Amino acid sequence: MLGDVKAAHSAAEEKLVAEFARARGSLPGAAPVGALRDAAFEAFKSAGLPTRRVEAWHYTDLRMAMRDALPVAPAPKADASLKQKLEKLAPRIADLETTRLVLVDGYFVAELSDVTPKGVTVTALSEALAKGDAAFVEALSAPGMGQGDAALALNTAFMQGGVIIDVAAGTHVAQPIEMIALSSEMSAHAVYARSLLRVGKGAQVTLIEREVSTASQIEQRNHALVVSVADEAQVEHVFVPAILKSASTYVASLLAILGAKASFNSFTLVQGGGLLRRQIHMRFDGEHAKGQLAGASVLRNKDHADTTLVVQHVAAHCQSREYFKTVLDGESTGIYQGKVIVAPGAQKTDGAMKSHAILLSDDATMNNKPELEIFADDVVCGHGATVAQLDEDQVFYAMARGLPKPVAESMLLEAFVDEATDRVESEPVRVYLTSLIGQWLSQRGAA
């Protein structure tokens, strides 16, 4: 008689178990938070690091990529060197005044941050966890979203830093709030940060997540942002993850919940660097809400960038749009997985999902997997995906007018990606994103 066969834990998984046992007592949080952590880690232990056998992770084998588990980064000390690094690596975006919130190794550093405007309250995650308010803990855990995802469970178990942003009802925040994430450049480490943005009824705010790293050390990042958009509120969100060292791994999760007549517009620019998985869960809880998820990825060498979306239409009369562009060079790998679920009763849903990619190398790979699960009979939903190369006729046309081939290709690629960046409402932010893409194209042309 055969007994149950269980896969042996990998070296990284065994280290994660030991690291959680070591760090558990020092992780912030009152009793309800401790129970949340323990339940999440038990879920992770049961599932293990995701592999290709997990359908949602079919193209990204995190277990294979994480051969080791790094220790959790300790809280940094706010000194002059960090301030200098902030000014050097993250200069202000031209023509855009922002309110800056600075995180170092995932921890909120008030001394490096700006004073927030009226109607906006900012709290360090550790301080909020220590209070253990039940409503806060529930909001932070985003119940019903990302269930069964081992990487998100790992974030819940280890979350050691982050920031809580509350925008009062009816507040129109004129200046964008800019979350700057820095690395302290300590020895190789892991960062588990979770932040929460709660936007009250009828409020309006723009949040820019901007990360920088000198990539001198291997990092393992696992970040999550929960966004709660109340009825009639409007949120624009832009995320620019750091370019990490090639052996690094990064899981960045976004969980957005939309109320009635709410509006949420999110854009992500991925510039490669190690293994990066961007996973987004968006749920329409109120009727007549609009949500847009867009992004662009520019990859080279052996970059691996995975964009995975799950959009849940629970309420009726809602509109969702997903639009992503990917440029791949070298031996890079791009993944787009998008699933739109229309629940029974979510009538009059309007959904459209598109993914377009250009391969610049025979060794590059793009995987597209769009899905629709529709359980209502009065909806309009569709999806499309394309993978192509640069049009040789267009390149020749530009070269015939005196442009060198690298310049001609860069011009066409920039026009291709601009169709995604144009979905960002703020002009200074669009210009900033375009400048980053231009830098990538210039480096490619020089190579």
N, C-alpha and C positions, 0 to 999 in steps of 0.2 A: 504494500500500500504506500503510495507516494504522499509525502506531506506537502504543505504549501511551500512554494519556491519564491523567495524574495531576492531581488537584485541587491548585490552588495553595495554598500555606500561607497562613493568615490572618496578620494583623499580630501577633496574640497568639502564635500558634505560632512565628513567626519570632523573637519576643522570648524565648520560652521556650528555643529553641535557643541563642540568644546568652547567656541567663542561665545555662544549664547549663554552657556552655563557660567562662563567667567564674567561676562558683562551684565548679566541679568540684574544683579543687585544695584548697579550704578546707573542703569537706564532710567530716565525720568518718568514719573507717573504715579498717581495714587492707585488704590486697589482696583477700581474698574479698568484702568489702563493696563495694569499687570495681568489681569484676566484676559484682556484682549490680546496682549502680547503672547501669552502662553498658548492660547487657542490657535493663534496664527502660526506659531512655530511648530506646533504639533501637526497642523495641516501641511506645513512645508516638509517636515520629516516624513510624513506619510507619502507625499508625492515625489520628493527629491527635486534636484535641479532639472528643469525641463530639457527634454531631448526631442529628436525628430519623431519619436513615437507619439508625442502629444500633438494632436491635430493642429492646435493654434500655434505651435512652435515647430511645425514641420520643416521649415526652411532655416531655422536658427537653433543650433544645438548648443545650448548654454552649458550643459554638463561637460561637453567636450572642450568648450572654450575656457571654462574655469577649472584649470588643473589644480589650482590652489585657492584658498580662502584667506584674504588678508584681514588683519585686525582692524577693529573699528577705530576711526580717527578720534583722538581726544579733543576736547574743547580748546580752541586756540587762544592765545593772548593777543589782545588788541594793542599793537605797538606801532612805532613809526614805520617799520619795514613793511607792514601790511598796508598802511596808508599809501606809501610810495608805490607799492605793487599795484594797488587799485588805480592810482593815477596813471601809471605807465601802461598797464594791460587793458584797462577799460576806460579810455577817455570818453568824455561826454559825446553823445550823438549830435552831429552838427544840426543846428537850427531846431533843436528839440530840448525843451526844459522838462526835466523829469524829477520825481521824488525817488531817491535811491534808498533801497534796503539792501544791505550787504550781508552775505552769508559766506563764511569761511569754513571749508570742510563740512558744509551743511549747517553750521551753527550760525544763528543770527547774532550779528555784532552791532549793537546799538551805537557804539562810539564812532563807527565808520558810516553810519546811516544818517539820512536827512530827517528833519522834523516833518511829520505827516500833516497834510492839510486838514481843515475842519471837516468833520464827518467821517474821517478815516482813523481807525484804531489798529495799531500793530502790536502784537504780543509774540514773544519768543515761544516756540513750541514747548520747550522744557517748562516754562512758567505755566502755560495752559494745561499741560499734562499733569503738573503737580496739583492743580486744583481739582482735576478729575470730574469736572461738570458733566453730567450725563448727556445733556443735549450736545455739548461740544464733542464728546467722545463719539456719539452717534454720527454727527456730521463728518468728523474726521475719517471714520471708517467707511463712509459711503456705502451703506448696506444695499445689497442687491446688485453691486457692480464689481466686476472682476473676480467673481467667485470661482474658486478652483484654480486660480493662477498662482503658481508656486512662487514666482518672483515677487508678485505683489504681497503675498503672505510674508515673505522674507522681509520686505520693507516694513510691514506692520509690526513684525516682531522686534526688529532692530532700530526702528526710527529713533534717532538720537538728536536730530536737529531739524530746523525748519522755522517757518514763521506763519502766524495767523493774521490775516488781513480782513477786517470787518469794515464794510462800507455801509453807512447808515441809509435807511430808506429815504428816497427822494434826493440824495446827494449826487450832484454832477461834478465829478472830479476833473478839473480842467487839465491838470498836468498828468501825463501817464505815470504810473508807478513802475519803477524799474528794479527788479530783483537781480542783483549782481552776485554770481557765485564764483568765489575764488578758491584756489588750492593753496595751502600753506607751504607746499613743497617739502613736507616732512617725508620720511621714508614711506615706501609703498604701503597703502592703506585702503580701507573701504569706507564709503560714506553712504549712510542710509538717512536720507532727509525726506520729510513729508511736510507739505505746507497746505494751508487751507485759505481759500478766498471766498468770503460770504458777502454777497451783494444784495442789499435790501430792496424792497419793492420800489420800482420806478427809478432806481439809481443808475448811474452811468460811470464806467471806469475802463481804462486801458491798462493792461498789465503786460510788461515786457520782461521775459526771463532771458537773461543774457549771461552766458557762462564763459569763463576764460581759464586757460591752463597753459603752462609752458611745456607740459608733456615730458618733463624730465624724469618722472617716476611713473611706474605702473599704478593704475588706479582701478578700483572696482566700485562703480557708482550705481546706486539703486535709489532713484528719486521718484517721488509721487506728488502730484498736485491735485487737490480736490477743489472743484469750483461749484459753488451753489448759487444759481442765478434765480432770484425771486421773481414773482410776477411783474411783468412790464419793465424789468431791468435790462440793461444793455451792457455787454462786455466784449471788448476786443482783446485778444490775447496773441502774443508773438513769442516764440520760443526759439532761441539759437543755442543749441548745446555746444559744449566745449569740444575741441579737437584733441582727443586723448592719444597717448602713446599706443602703438600698434597692438601691443599685447594686452591692452586694457579692455574691460567690458563695461557696458553701460545699459541699464534698463531705465527708461524714463516713461512714467505712467501719468496719464491725464484722465481724470474722472470728472465729467461735467454733468450736472443735473439742472434741467431747465424748467422753470415754472411757466404759467400761462402768459402768452404774449411776450415772452422773453426773447432776447436775441443774443446769440453767442457766435463769435467769429474768431477762429483760431488758425494761426499759420506757424509752420515749423520749417526752419532752414537747417538741413543737415549737411555738414561739410566733410564728413568722413572722420576717420580716426578710430582704429580698433573695431570692436564689435559693438554696434549700437542698435538697440531695439526701442522704437517709439511706439508705445501701445496706448490707444485712446478709447475710452468708453464714454459715450454720450447718450443720455436718456432724456426723452421728452415726457415730463410728468404733467405738464399743463397744456391746454389747447392753444392753437394759433401761435405756437412758438416757432422760431427760426434758428437753425444751427448750421454753421458752415465750418468744415475742416479742410484746410488746404496746406500744401507744403511743397518744398523742392529739395531734392537731394543731389549733390554734386560729389561724385566718388571717383577715386583713383587707387592705384596700387592694389592692395588686398583689402581695402575697406569693405566692411559688411554692414549694411544699413537695412533694418527691417522696420517697416511701417505697418502696423496692424490695428484695425479699427473695428469696433463693435458699436453700432448705432441702434438704439432701442426706441422705437415709436410706441409709446404706451397710450398717449392721449391723441385725440382726433385733430384734424385740421392743422397739422404741423408740416414744416418744410425742412428738409435736410439736403445739404450739398457737400460732396467730397470731391476734391480736385487736386491731383498730385502729379508733379513732373520729376523725372529722374534722368540724370546724365551720368553715364558710367564709362570709365576709362581703365586701362590696365587689366588687372585680374579682379576687379571689384565685383561685388554681388549686391544686388538690390532686391528687396522683397516688398510687395504691396499686397496685403490681405485686407479686404474690406467686407464686412458683413452688416447688412441692414435687416433688422428684424421688425416687422410690423405686427403688433399684437392684435388679437381679436378686439374689435371695438375701436381701433385706431383708424377710423374711416377718414377719407379725404386726405390721406397722407400723400405728400409730394416729395419724392426722393430721386436724386440723380448722383451717380458715382462714376468718376473717370480717373484713369491712371495712364499716363503716357511716358514712354522712356525712349532714350536715344543711346545706342551702343556705339562707342568710339573705338572699340577694340574687339577682336575676335575672341579674346579670352574673358571678356566681361559677361556677366550673367544677370538676367532680370527675370524674376518670378512674379507673375500676377495671378491673384486668386480673388476675384470679386464674387460675392454671394448675396442672394436675396432670400429671405424667409418671410413669406407674406401669409398672414392668417386673417386678412380682412379683404372684402370683395370690391371696395370702391376706393382704389388707390391708383396713383401714377408713379411707378418706380422703374428705373432703368440703370444699366451700368455698361461701361465700355472700357477696354484696355488695348493699348497699342504698344508695340516694340519695333523700333526702326533704326536706321542709320541716317546720317546726314545726307541730304539730297546732293548728289555729285553735280547735278546741273546748276543748283543754286551756288555751290562753292565755286564752280567754274565761272559763273556769271559775275560773281564778286571779284574773282581774281582777274578776269578780263578787263576790269575797270581799275586795275593797278594795285589791288590789295594783296599782300602776301597771304599764302594759304593759312597760316595760323591765325592771322587777323580775320580773314574771311570766315573761318570756322567759329572763332569766338563770337563774331557778330551774329551768326545764325543761332548759336547756342544760347546767347544772351536773350535773343528774341523768343526762343523756345521757353526758357525759364520765366521770362517776364510775364507770360500768360498766367502763371501762378502767383507771382509776387504782386501783380496788379490787384489781387483780391484783398490786400492789406489797405485799410482805409487811410491811414496816416501817411501823408506824402514824405515827411522826413524819415519815417521808418522804412518806407519803400526804397528811398534813396540809399539808406544805410545797408539794407539787404542787397540791393543791386551792387553796391561797392564791394561787399564780401564775395559775391559771385564773380565780379570782375577780377578780384585778386586771384581767385581760384583759376579762372581762365587765363590770366596772365602767367601764372606759374606753369600751367600746362603748356602754353605757347613757348615759354622759355625752355622747357624740358624737351 
